[in-house]
Amino acid sequence: MKTLNIFKSYRLSKIFYELYYPAIKAFSSDFLLINSFLPVKEGRVGINNFGDDLNIHLMKLISGKRIIPLQYCKTAIKNEELNYLCIGSYLHNSNNGSVIWGTGAIEERLPDRFRFKKIHAVRGPKTRDLLIKNGINCPEVYGDPALLLPLFYKPTRPKKYRLGIIPHIVDKNDSVVHELATQSGVKILDIQHSGVWTDFIEQINECEIILSSSLHGIIISDAYNIPNVWAKFGAELIGDKFKFQDYFLSVNREIIDPVKFNKSIDIEEVIKLSYSWKKITFNPHLLLEACPFRK
């Protein structure tokens, strides 16, 4: 029954956008087609994976326009209409209509017949180097757009937890994650939240330290100057360390391997690991100035 409901939600959303997009396009230019992975959850998009979901919420704030997920607009995909690649490791999704601002590669290779319309910025130097090696000019403008969040949202909740753990989706059921969560002062933060998007930022800011195997858990912690530790639990990620290293280089963060957790350790040991964290070096205004759709 649950699978059937998910399928129905997907079909309804697809039908909605297939009808909505041509109507909006016919009477207005007040929209952005966002090229990302934005699946339907509970009948809506934008509440599945916080990093990806920011493509809806943050781009709306930056542009002041309606956000339409490209993946549900069959005609726009077929015609390779103007679309934007922003947050996430979605460089491989680019087509002849894609304008790139902030996205990155997921691994150290490009797909065959890589296509794009224009590049304004990429997530980090490793993505830029990959493009240049393939004969593609790329400006030396770096940054994951999630780093711009503090310009648009200021959290208000006081500190409540000594440690927040943000597992990657593939690590959500990891036994070590759940063992760590049993210790006093620890909170698990679900990156597949279903609430208001700003609530996830508030939850991160309630924590004195963040332990994350999710890249956007690290990025948002850095953006709000919360000490954090890059963790590796049991699962392997596509592209291994590429996207993390790409981001680290973009903000002058030391390239180190993740801390491997194959057994539970005391919270005090995790806190000690955070002592080496340093504030990132990043000028948000340079990335924002490169944005092709800002107000």
Summary of the structure (lengths in Angstrom):
residues: 295
radius of gyration: 19.2
end to end distance: 43.9
largest distance: 59.2
contacts: 949
relative contact order: 0.14
helix: 41%
strand: 15%
